[in-house]
Amino acid sequence: MRALHIDLETYSSVDIKKAGLYRYVQSPDFQILLFAYSVDGGAVSVIDCASGEWIPEDVIQALGDQTIEKVAHNAAFEICCLNKSFHSPACQWHCTMVHSLYCGFPASLDAVGKAMGLPEDKRKMGVGKQLIRYFCTPCTPTARNGGRTRNLPHHDRAKWQLFKDYCRQDVATEMEIYRRLERYPIPEQERQNWILDQRINMAGVRVDTGLIAGALGLYARISGELSGRARELTGLENPNSVAQLKGWVEGHAGLELESLDKATVAEMLADKEGDGLVKEVLRIRKELGKTSVKKYEAMRACVCDDGRIRGLLQFYGASRTGRFAGRLVQVQNLPRNYIEGLDTARCLVKAGCLDAVRAVYGDVPDLLSQLIRTAFIPGEGCRFIVADFSAIEARVLAWLAGEDWRLDVFRTHGRIYEASASAMFGVPIERIEKGSPEYALRGKGKVAELALGYQGGARALVSMGALSMGLTEEELPDIVRRWRKSNQRIQDFWYTVENNAVDTVQHGTVHALPKGITFHRDRDYLFIRLPSGRELFYYRPELVTNAYGRSAVGFRGISQGTKRWELTETYGGKLTENIVQAVARDLLCSAMMNLHAAGYAIRFHIHDEVILEVPEGSGKSLEEAIRLMCTLPGWAEGLPLDAAGFEGYYYRKD
């Protein structure tokens, strides 16, 4: 036996979508229902565990045999489920979902099969969702079903047989995906990164259950008050109903609105001529609609028995670049904290002191949002070390493009916003400091830095908040022109990347750029090899005509706009963004490997920031963690990395 392809069907009363995999498996009623497997790509067998069948002894032994590769789609699920009864470490597994993401495909088994155009006998069966609802989740007790809360095989033998066929077909689909992707193996370094990711997700991070309970208690009280006030002002039976409130606003303000989304509400609140009553009602809606507070509910739902949350990160969540994605609590999208005195605020919330919170902080929902980060805490006898790269994408972009003046800034004082403004407007950087008239230029340098690195124009400046900073639309084209003129090598890099990609797609030409970036293609893919040796995949590339009448690269992928698998057009700036973010991600992975090898326990990470849990008195320090983070891999010679951070007993934004 060389490889064992596996698919499981399981039961748990815990909702896996809300509570996550690890809480799902911890449920006392968790059970493996079906165990489908194939040995070395042979016929698929299905073990009916729910009906008392036993997994063969040679298969059980294979689960712990390091010489036998175990394969599954979303292997984290099978690993976690099987490790409740057996020992099968992640280092022995191959995940076809991760492999699919690496090669530019969607995540789900069904979506990958459709994107690959698998024949019908190799595709996932379409009846799966219905069967999973019937056998894998609790059912509502009724007189018709005898008051039962769960459907077992004997309750519908025909469905059960279909469910076994469905499980068998999943293994067949997974094996076909595995076969097709074999010629594009995942690099060994990426495999090691995935194994570390599994360790991080399995270990999880502790949360402050007292703070979570206090925050939810306060929010329940304040939302009740706000809803009552909204009913009083509007006369609506349910002012939380978007349809009812939209109708009331339109009738009261004499407007016709397309929606009451976040942008519309913000625009109406900013209107100085707007109706005062409507504004008060919309302010209430804004407070009640703070989605960030719902993260407390997500934390409560997925906390495990030991007070830790697991499975917060998705490896290769962004298939174009390989960046990680957030799951469950969505740590990649946490509100920032600005208030002083976080310790006091946390104590008041945990104690449920609504009047004191109001007196000190005023806006209760906003305070609760700002405290979400602080709900992540280290284990007993430990503290957090939090460190993040400084301006990582700007540094990588300058290094790749060879924009020397920017590299000098990063190697010295690091004040890129001031330096950018100085280069754009010809003002000595010493004069761009607080208290001087020229300091106003810093804002223009900042918004330009944030918006223009990937070929953005005036619209990108607007999206980055240029108008809210006090800039006018008339100023924006000049800012774009000045930034591009002062960053000529970056501008050249966009066009070089685009021209090379177009030529590689059209003629198959191999193009090599400095720092190890290479463009090449085969029948199915355009590849961009990164400095690390990892490759970015663009499936079924072809030339398309863009809005300017020029040739551009199109490829099959998930459209950011429609979220569908379709022909997607790209350009130099977007390809540059892919490359830069991918390189930044590889640097983060290198940093995490350094930290892990030195004995630092990584609890989770966010973009370019790592959260480490270290025992008190261990001798581990922020200074050493930063040194390890900034130790460059061999392929990144000359890249001026820097990092900063803090130590403490809860997570926050420093």
C-alpha positions in Angstrom: 0.0 0.0 0.0 1.4 3.4 -1.0 -1.7 5.7 -0.8 -5.0 5.6 0.9 -7.7 7.9 -0.4 -10.4 8.6 2.2 -13.8 10.4 2.6 -15.9 10.4 5.8 -19.5 11.2 6.5 -20.2 12.1 10.1 -22.9 13.1 12.6 -22.8 15.8 15.3 -25.5 17.9 16.9 -23.1 20.9 16.8 -23.5 23.1 13.7 -20.1 22.9 12.0 -20.6 26.1 10.0 -21.2 28.2 13.2 -19.0 26.3 15.7 -16.2 25.1 13.5 -14.6 21.7 13.0 -13.0 21.2 16.4 -16.0 22.1 18.4 -18.1 19.9 16.1 -15.8 16.8 16.7 -15.8 17.5 20.5 -19.5 17.0 20.8 -20.3 13.8 22.9 -22.6 12.6 20.1 -20.1 12.9 17.3 -19.9 9.8 15.2 -18.3 8.5 12.0 -21.2 7.2 9.9 -19.4 6.1 6.7 -15.7 5.5 5.9 -15.0 5.3 2.2 -11.5 4.5 1.0 -9.5 3.3 -2.0 -6.1 1.7 -1.8 -3.6 2.9 -4.4 -6.4 4.2 -6.7 -8.3 0.9 -6.8 -12.0 0.3 -6.3 -13.7 2.3 -3.6 -15.0 0.5 -0.5 -17.5 1.9 1.9 -17.5 0.9 5.6 -21.0 1.4 7.1 -19.8 2.4 10.6 -23.3 3.5 11.6 -24.6 0.0 11.0 -21.9 -1.7 13.0 -19.3 -2.5 10.3 -15.6 -2.3 11.3 -12.8 -0.6 9.5 -10.4 -3.3 8.3 -7.3 -3.8 10.5 -4.9 -3.1 7.6 -6.6 0.2 7.0 -6.4 1.2 10.7 -2.7 0.4 10.6 -2.2 2.4 7.5 -3.7 5.5 9.2 -0.6 5.6 11.5 2.0 4.4 9.0 4.2 7.2 7.9 5.2 5.4 4.8 1.6 5.5 3.4 0.2 8.8 2.1 -3.3 9.5 3.2 -5.3 11.7 0.8 -8.5 13.6 1.3 -10.3 16.7 0.1 -10.2 19.2 3.0 -7.9 16.8 4.8 -8.2 18.8 8.0 -11.7 17.4 8.5 -10.6 13.8 8.1 -7.5 14.3 10.3 -9.5 15.9 13.1 -12.4 13.3 12.9 -10.1 10.3 12.8 -7.7 11.5 15.5 -10.6 11.2 18.0 -10.0 7.4 17.8 -6.8 6.9 15.9 -3.4 8.6 15.5 -2.8 10.0 12.1 -0.7 13.2 12.1 -1.0 15.8 9.4 2.5 15.2 8.1 1.3 11.9 6.6 -1.6 13.6 4.7 -2.1 15.2 1.3 -5.0 17.6 0.9 -6.5 17.8 -2.6 -8.4 21.0 -1.6 -5.1 22.8 -0.8 -3.6 21.3 -4.0 -6.6 22.6 -6.0 -6.2 26.1 -4.5 -2.5 26.1 -5.2 -3.2 25.4 -8.8 -5.8 28.2 -9.1 -9.0 26.2 -8.7 -11.9 26.8 -6.2 -12.0 25.1 -2.8 -15.0 22.8 -2.8 -15.0 19.3 -4.3 -18.0 20.0 -6.4 -16.7 23.4 -7.7 -13.3 21.9 -8.6 -14.9 19.1 -10.5 -17.0 21.5 -12.5 -14.0 23.8 -13.2 -11.9 20.9 -14.4 -14.8 19.7 -16.6 -14.7 16.2 -15.1 -16.9 13.6 -16.8 -20.2 12.9 -15.0 -19.0 9.6 -13.5 -16.1 11.4 -11.8 -18.1 14.4 -10.4 -19.6 14.8 -7.0 -23.2 13.7 -6.9 -25.7 16.5 -6.6 -27.9 14.9 -3.9 -25.3 15.4 -1.2 -26.7 18.4 0.6 -30.2 16.8 1.1 -28.7 13.5 2.4 -26.3 15.3 4.7 -29.2 17.3 6.2 -31.1 14.1 6.7 -28.4 11.9 8.3 -25.7 14.2 9.5 -27.6 16.8 11.5 -30.4 16.7 14.1 -34.0 16.7 12.9 -37.0 18.4 14.3 -39.2 16.0 16.3 -42.7 15.7 14.9 -45.7 13.4 15.3 -45.0 12.0 11.9 -41.4 10.9 12.7 -42.3 9.6 16.2 -40.7 12.6 18.0 -37.2 11.6 17.1 -34.3 14.1 16.9 -32.1 12.1 14.6 -32.5 10.1 11.4 -30.7 6.7 11.4 -30.1 4.3 8.5 -33.1 2.1 9.2 -35.5 5.2 9.0 -35.0 5.3 5.2 -33.0 2.4 3.7 -33.2 3.8 0.2 -31.8 7.1 1.2 -29.1 5.4 3.2 -28.0 3.3 0.2 -27.9 6.5 -1.9 -25.8 8.2 0.9 -23.3 5.3 0.7 -23.1 5.8 -3.1 -22.6 9.5 -2.6 -19.7 8.9 -0.2 -18.1 6.4 -2.6 -18.4 8.9 -5.5 -16.6 11.6 -3.4 -13.6 9.4 -3.2 -13.7 8.8 -7.0 -13.9 12.5 -7.6 -11.0 13.2 -5.2 -8.9 10.6 -6.9 -9.5 12.0 -10.3 -8.5 15.5 -9.0 -5.4 14.0 -7.4 -4.5 12.3 -10.7 -4.9 15.5 -12.8 -2.9 17.7 -10.4 0.0 15.2 -10.0 2.0 16.9 -12.7 1.9 20.1 -10.7 3.2 19.0 -7.3 3.1 21.2 -4.3 6.6 22.3 -3.4 8.0 20.7 -0.3 8.3 24.1 1.5 4.5 24.6 0.9 3.8 21.2 2.3 5.8 22.2 5.5 3.9 25.5 5.6 0.6 23.5 5.5 1.7 21.2 8.3 2.6 24.2 10.5 -0.8 25.7 9.7 -2.4 22.5 10.9 -0.5 22.7 14.2 -1.5 26.3 14.7 -5.2 25.6 14.0 -5.2 22.5 16.2 -3.6 24.3 19.2 -6.0 27.2 18.9 -6.0 30.3 21.1 -7.7 30.9 24.5 -10.5 33.5 24.7 -11.8 35.5 27.7 -15.2 33.9 28.2 -16.0 36.5 30.9 -15.5 39.3 28.5 -17.5 37.6 25.8 -20.4 37.0 28.2 -20.2 40.6 29.5 -20.2 42.1 26.0 -23.1 40.0 24.9 -25.1 40.9 28.0 -24.5 44.6 27.6 -25.3 44.5 23.9 -28.6 42.6 24.6 -29.6 45.4 27.0 -28.5 48.3 24.8 -30.1 46.8 21.7 -33.4 46.4 23.5 -33.3 50.0 24.5 -32.4 51.1 21.0 -35.1 49.0 19.3 -37.6 50.4 21.7 -36.5 54.0 21.0 -36.7 53.2 17.2 -40.3 51.9 17.6 -41.2 55.0 19.5 -39.8 57.3 16.9 -41.1 55.5 13.8 -44.3 53.8 15.0 -43.0 50.6 13.2 -43.8 47.2 14.7 -40.3 46.0 13.7 -37.9 48.8 13.0 -35.2 46.2 12.6 -36.9 45.1 9.4 -35.0 46.6 6.5 -38.1 46.7 4.3 -40.2 48.4 7.0 -37.5 51.0 7.9 -36.7 51.7 4.2 -40.4 52.5 3.6 -40.6 54.7 6.6 -37.4 56.7 5.7 -38.6 57.1 2.1 -42.0 58.4 3.2 -40.7 60.6 5.9 -37.8 62.1 4.0 -39.5 62.2 0.6 -36.8 60.1 -1.0 -36.6 57.0 -3.1 -33.8 54.8 -2.0 -32.3 51.7 -3.7 -31.2 50.3 -0.3 -30.4 51.1 3.3 -26.9 49.7 3.1 -23.9 51.0 5.1 -22.9 53.5 2.4 -26.4 54.9 2.0 -26.8 55.3 5.8 -23.4 57.0 6.1 -24.3 59.4 3.2 -27.6 60.4 4.8 -26.0 60.9 8.2 -23.4 63.2 6.6 -26.0 65.3 4.9 -26.1 68.6 6.8 -29.5 69.4 5.4 -31.0 66.0 6.3 -34.1 65.6 8.5 -33.1 65.4 12.2 -35.6 62.6 13.0 -34.5 60.5 10.1 -30.9 60.9 11.2 -31.7 59.8 14.7 -33.4 56.7 13.5 -30.5 55.9 11.1 -28.0 56.4 13.9 -29.9 53.8 15.9 -29.9 51.5 12.9 -26.2 52.0 12.5 -25.6 51.0 16.1 -27.9 48.0 15.9 -26.2 46.9 12.7 -22.7 46.8 13.9 -21.6 43.4 12.5 -18.4 43.5 14.5 -20.4 42.8 17.8 -21.6 39.6 16.2 -18.0 38.3 16.5 -18.7 37.8 20.2 -21.5 35.5 19.2 -19.2 33.6 16.9 -16.6 33.3 19.6 -19.2 31.9 22.0 -20.4 29.4 19.4 -17.0 27.9 18.6 -15.1 27.9 21.9 -14.0 24.4 22.8 -14.2 22.7 26.2 -10.8 24.0 27.3 -11.7 27.6 26.5 -9.8 27.8 23.3 -11.0 28.5 19.7 -9.5 26.4 17.0 -9.5 26.5 13.2 -9.3 30.3 12.8 -7.2 30.2 9.6 -7.6 28.7 6.1 -4.3 27.8 4.4 -4.2 29.1 0.9 -7.5 30.9 1.4 -6.7 33.3 -1.4 -5.9 30.9 -4.2 -4.3 33.5 -6.5 -1.6 34.5 -4.0 -1.7 31.8 -1.4 -2.4 34.2 1.4 -4.3 32.9 4.5 -8.0 33.6 5.0 -9.9 33.9 8.2 -12.6 31.5 9.4 -15.3 31.5 12.1 -14.4 34.8 13.9 -12.7 36.2 10.8 -9.6 37.4 12.6 -8.4 39.0 9.3 -11.2 41.6 9.7 -11.2 42.7 13.3 -12.1 46.3 14.3 -9.3 48.5 15.5 -9.1 49.9 19.0 -8.4 53.5 19.7 -9.6 54.2 23.2 -7.3 54.7 26.2 -7.5 52.5 29.2 -8.4 49.2 27.7 -7.9 47.5 31.1 -10.6 49.6 32.7 -13.0 49.1 29.8 -12.5 45.3 29.9 -13.2 45.2 33.6 -16.4 47.3 33.3 -17.7 45.2 30.5 -17.0 41.9 32.3 -18.8 43.2 35.3 -21.8 44.3 33.2 -21.6 47.9 34.4 -23.8 49.5 31.7 -24.2 52.9 33.4 -20.4 53.2 34.1 -19.6 52.2 30.5 -22.0 54.8 29.2 -20.7 57.5 31.6 -17.0 56.9 30.6 -17.3 55.9 27.0 -20.7 57.0 25.7 -21.1 54.8 22.6 -21.5 51.3 24.0 -21.7 49.3 20.7 -18.5 51.1 19.5 -16.7 50.3 22.7 -17.7 46.6 22.4 -16.4 46.6 18.9 -13.1 48.0 20.0 -12.7 45.4 22.7 -13.2 42.4 20.4 -9.4 42.0 19.9 -8.9 41.9 23.6 -11.1 38.8 23.9 -8.0 36.7 22.7 -5.9 36.0 25.7 -2.9 33.8 26.5 -3.1 30.6 28.5 -2.5 30.5 32.3 1.1 31.4 33.1 1.7 32.8 29.7 1.8 36.2 27.9 1.4 37.3 24.3 4.2 38.6 22.1 2.7 40.3 19.1 4.9 41.4 16.2 4.2 42.5 12.7 6.1 43.5 9.6 6.3 47.3 8.9 4.9 48.4 5.5 5.7 44.9 4.1 4.0 45.4 0.7 5.6 48.7 0.1 9.0 47.3 0.9 8.5 44.2 -1.4 7.2 46.4 -4.2 10.2 48.7 -4.0 12.6 45.7 -3.8 11.1 43.9 -6.8 11.0 47.1 -9.0 14.4 48.3 -7.9 13.0 51.7 -6.7 16.3 52.7 -5.0 15.2 55.9 -3.2 12.4 54.0 -1.5 14.7 51.2 -0.5 17.0 53.9 1.1 14.0 55.2 3.0 13.2 51.7 4.4 16.8 51.1 5.3 17.1 54.3 7.2 14.3 56.3 8.9 11.4 54.4 7.3 9.1 57.5 7.1 7.7 56.6 3.7 4.6 58.9 3.8 6.8 61.9 4.4 9.4 60.7 1.9 6.8 60.1 -0.7 5.3 63.6 -0.2 8.8 65.0 -0.4 9.5 63.3 -3.7 6.1 64.2 -5.2 6.2 67.9 -4.3 9.9 68.7 -4.2 9.9 69.7 -0.6 12.7 68.7 1.8 11.5 65.9 4.1 12.8 67.9 7.1 10.0 70.4 6.5 7.2 67.8 6.5 6.8 67.7 10.2 4.1 68.6 12.7 3.7 72.3 13.2 5.0 73.3 9.7 2.7 74.3 6.8 4.2 71.6 4.7 3.0 68.9 7.1 -0.3 69.0 5.2 1.5 67.3 2.3 2.0 64.2 4.4 -1.7 63.3 4.0 -1.3 63.4 0.2 1.8 61.2 0.5 0.0 58.7 2.7 -3.1 58.3 0.6 -0.9 58.0 -2.5 1.1 55.3 -0.9 -1.9 53.4 0.1 -3.8 53.6 -3.2 -1.4 53.9 -6.1 1.2 51.1 -5.8 -0.8 48.8 -8.1 -1.5 51.1 -11.0 -4.5 52.7 -9.2 -5.8 56.1 -10.3 -8.1 58.8 -9.0 -10.8 56.2 -8.2 -8.4 54.3 -6.1 -7.6 57.4 -4.1 -11.3 58.0 -3.5 -11.7 54.3 -2.4 -8.9 54.9 0.1 -10.6 57.9 1.6 -9.0 60.8 -0.2 -12.1 62.9 -0.2 -12.8 62.3 3.5 -9.3 63.6 4.2 -10.3 67.0 2.7 -8.8 66.5 -0.8 -10.9 67.6 -3.7 -11.6 65.5 -6.9 -9.8 68.2 -8.9 -6.6 67.5 -7.0 -6.6 63.7 -7.5 -5.2 63.5 -11.1 -2.3 65.6 -10.1 -1.5 63.4 -7.1 -1.6 60.4 -9.3 0.7 62.0 -11.9 3.2 63.2 -9.2 3.3 59.8 -7.5 4.0 58.0 -10.8 6.6 60.4 -11.9 8.5 60.0 -8.6 8.2 56.2 -8.8 9.2 55.6 -12.4 10.7 52.2 -11.8 7.5 50.9 -10.2 5.5 52.2 -13.1 7.9 50.5 -15.5 7.5 47.3 -13.5 3.7 47.3 -14.0 4.2 47.5 -17.8 7.0 45.0 -17.9 4.9 42.5 -16.0 1.9 43.0 -18.3 3.9 42.9 -21.5 5.8 39.7 -20.4 2.5 38.0 -19.4 0.9 38.9 -22.7 3.9 37.7 -24.7 4.1 34.5 -22.7 0.4 33.7 -23.3 0.6 34.6 -27.0 3.9 33.0 -28.0 5.0 30.8 -25.1 8.1 32.9 -24.6 9.9 32.5 -21.2 10.7 35.8 -19.6 13.0 36.2 -16.6 13.0 39.4 -14.4 15.4 40.3 -11.6 14.9 38.7 -8.2 13.9 35.4 -9.8 10.5 36.2 -11.2 9.9 34.1 -14.3 6.9 33.9 -16.8 6.3 30.7 -18.6 3.4 28.6 -19.7 2.2 25.2 -20.8 -1.0 24.0 -22.5 -3.2 24.7 -19.4 -1.5 27.5 -17.4 0.3 30.8 -17.4 2.9 30.5 -14.5 4.6 33.3 -12.6 7.5 31.8 -10.6 8.2 33.8 -7.5 11.6 34.5 -5.9 10.8 31.7 -3.4 10.4 29.2 -6.2 6.6 28.9 -5.6 4.5 29.6 -8.6 1.3 31.5 -9.2 -1.2 29.7 -11.5 -3.5 31.3 -14.1 -5.7 28.6 -15.6 -6.6 28.4 -19.3 -4.9 31.7 -20.3 -5.9 33.5 -23.4 -5.6 37.0 -25.0 -8.6 39.3 -24.7 -9.2 42.8 -25.8 -9.5 45.2 -22.9 -11.5 48.4 -22.6 -8.6 50.4 -24.2 -8.5 48.2 -27.3 -5.2 46.5 -26.3 -4.4 42.9 -25.8 -4.6 41.7 -22.2 -4.4 38.4 -20.4 -7.6 36.5 -19.5 -7.8 33.3 -17.5 -10.4 31.1 -15.8 -10.9 31.9 -12.1 -13.3 33.1 -9.4 -14.4 36.6 -10.4 -14.0 39.1 -7.5 -17.2 40.8 -8.7 -19.6 38.0 -9.5 -17.9 35.3 -7.3 -18.4 32.9 -10.2 -15.9 30.7 -12.1 -15.5 32.5 -15.4 -13.1 34.2 -17.8 -11.4 37.0 -15.8 -9.3 39.8 -17.3 -6.2 41.0 -15.6 -3.6 43.7 -16.2 -0.1 44.8 -15.1 -1.1 46.5 -11.9 -3.2 43.6 -10.8 -0.5 41.0 -11.7 2.0 43.2 -9.7 -0.4 43.1 -6.7 -0.6 39.3 -7.0 3.2 39.0 -7.1 3.8 41.5 -4.2 1.2 40.0 -1.9 2.4 36.5 -2.7 6.0 37.4 -1.9 4.9 39.1 1.3 3.0 35.9 2.2 6.1 33.8 1.6 8.1 36.1 3.9 5.4 35.6 6.6 5.7 31.8 6.2 9.5 32.0 6.4 9.1 34.1 9.6 6.7 31.6 11.1 9.1 28.8 10.3 11.9 30.6 12.1 9.7 31.3 15.1 8.4 27.7 15.3 12.0 26.3 15.0 13.0 28.5 17.9 10.2 27.2 20.1 7.7 30.1 19.8 4.1 28.9 19.9 2.1 30.7 17.1 -1.5 31.0 18.2 -2.8 32.8 15.1 -1.7 35.4 12.6 -3.3 38.3 10.7 -1.9 39.3 7.3 1.7 40.4 8.4 1.3 40.0 12.1 2.0 37.0 14.4 0.5 36.4 17.9 2.8 34.2 20.0 2.0 32.6 23.3 5.1 32.3 25.6 5.4 31.0 29.1 6.5 33.5 31.8 10.1 33.1 32.7 10.9 31.3 29.4 13.5 33.8 28.3 11.6 34.4 25.1 11.4 38.1 24.1 9.9 40.5 21.7 13.4 41.5 20.5 14.3 37.9 19.7 10.9 37.4 17.9 11.5 40.4 15.8 15.0 39.3 14.9 13.7 35.9 13.8 10.9 37.5 11.8 13.3 39.7 10.0 15.9 36.9 9.2 15.7 36.8 5.5 15.4 33.6 3.5 18.2 33.2 0.9 16.0 34.2 -2.0 15.2 37.7 -0.5 18.7 39.1 -0.2 18.7 42.9 0.0 15.1 43.2 1.0 14.9 45.7 3.9 12.6 44.0 6.4 11.6 45.6 9.7 9.1 44.7 12.3 7.7 46.0 15.6 5.4 44.8 18.3 4.5 44.6 22.0 4.0 42.2 24.9 0.8 41.8 27.0 -2.0 39.7 28.4 -4.5 40.3 25.7 -4.4 41.0 22.0 -4.9 44.5 20.7 -3.9 46.8 17.9 -0.7 48.6 19.0 
